[in-house]
Amino acid sequence: MRSQSRPIRRPLSRPVSRRSVQGLLAGAVLVPLAGCDLRPDATSPTPPPPTADERLVDATAAAIRTARDVAARVPEGRALVGVHEAHLTALGAPSASASPSAPAAPAPADLRATEGGLESTLTDAATRASDGALARLLASMAASVAQHLAALPNPKASR
Amino acid sequence: MSTSDEPLQTALAAEHAAVYLYAILGGRTSRTTAPALYADLRRAYESHRASRDQLQSLIADAGQQPVGPEPAYATPHGIDATEGIRRAALALERSCVETYAWLVSATDDAQRSWAINALRSGAVRELGFRGTPETFPGIHELADHS
C-alpha cells in the first residue's frame, strides 16, 4: 500500500494535487541539471545513478517521441501530435527527436500499430512505477491514447 | 499487494453509485426512440455492475467486509430529455474514471493493474456519450474539458 493522500470516500474528489504532478515534473527536470556543473571539481560527489522511476520515464518518453514522429507524418494522426507533446511536457522530458530525418510517410495502419504499442508501453510503465502519482499520470496517458485510437476513423468503414 | 482495502472500498462505493444511476438513466431512455443511447447505457450499466462485483470479490478475498450501497443517491438534474441523459452519463463516467485514476496511485501490483484497466475502459466508454478524447483523462487538474 502506498502512503498516498486520498479522497474522503468521495468518488468525485481530486485525488492528487497539481503540486504533486508539478513536483514530479520538477524532479524529472532537476535531476539531469544536477550533473550540469561545468566547473571541474575533483571533490564533487558523483551524481547518484538514476532511480528506477527516472529510467522508466526516460524509456517511456522515448516511446512517446517515436509515436509522435509517426503521428506527425499521417494526416489522421495530427491530433495525436499535440497529445504526445503534452505528455512529454508532463513527464518533464525533452520533445526533440533523436533522429531529425523524416522517413517515408507511414500508412494509417502503421499509426494504429504504433499507437497501440505506445498504449501497451504506457500501461506497463504505469504498472511498474514506484511512485503512485507517476503511475496515475502514466495510466491516464495510456487511457488518452486508447481514447484517441478509438476515435480514429475506421479504415473498413471508409472503403 | 495493498495492506489496506480502503482504496478498493472507495472505488466500490463509487461503483454502487454508478450502478444505481445508470439504472435510473436507462429507465428514462426510450429503447424505441433512442436505441443507440439505450444500448450504450445498457453496456455501461453491465460493465459497472461487473466492476462492482469484482471489487466486492477482491475485498472479500482480503478478508474484509465490502461496503454496501447507500439506500439512494442524488439523481442529476435535467434528465428528462435525451441530451440531458447523455450529459449525465458522461459526467458519471468521468467521475468514475477520476476515481480509478486515483485508485491507480493508491494501489500496486494486481490491484493497480485492475485499476488501470478500469480507467482505460471508462475513458473509452465516455466517447459513447459524446465525450471527446482527452489529454489526461481522470486527472481533473490537468483536464482539457470544462
Interface residues (C-beta under 8 A of the other chain):
Chain A: M1 R2 Q4 R6 P7 R9 P11 L12 S13 R14 P15 V16 S17 R18 V21 A79 G82 V83 A86 H87 A90 T123 A126 T127 G132 A133 A135 R136 L137 A139 S140 M141 A142 A143 S144 A146 Q147 H148 A150 A151
Chain B: S2 T3 S4 E6 P7 Q9 T10 A11 A13 A14 A17 S95 C96 V97 E98 T99 A101 W102 V104 S105 A106 T107 D108 R112 S113 A115 I116 L119 R120 G122 A123 V124 E126 L127 T132 P133 E134 T135 F136 P137 G138 I139 H140 E141 L142
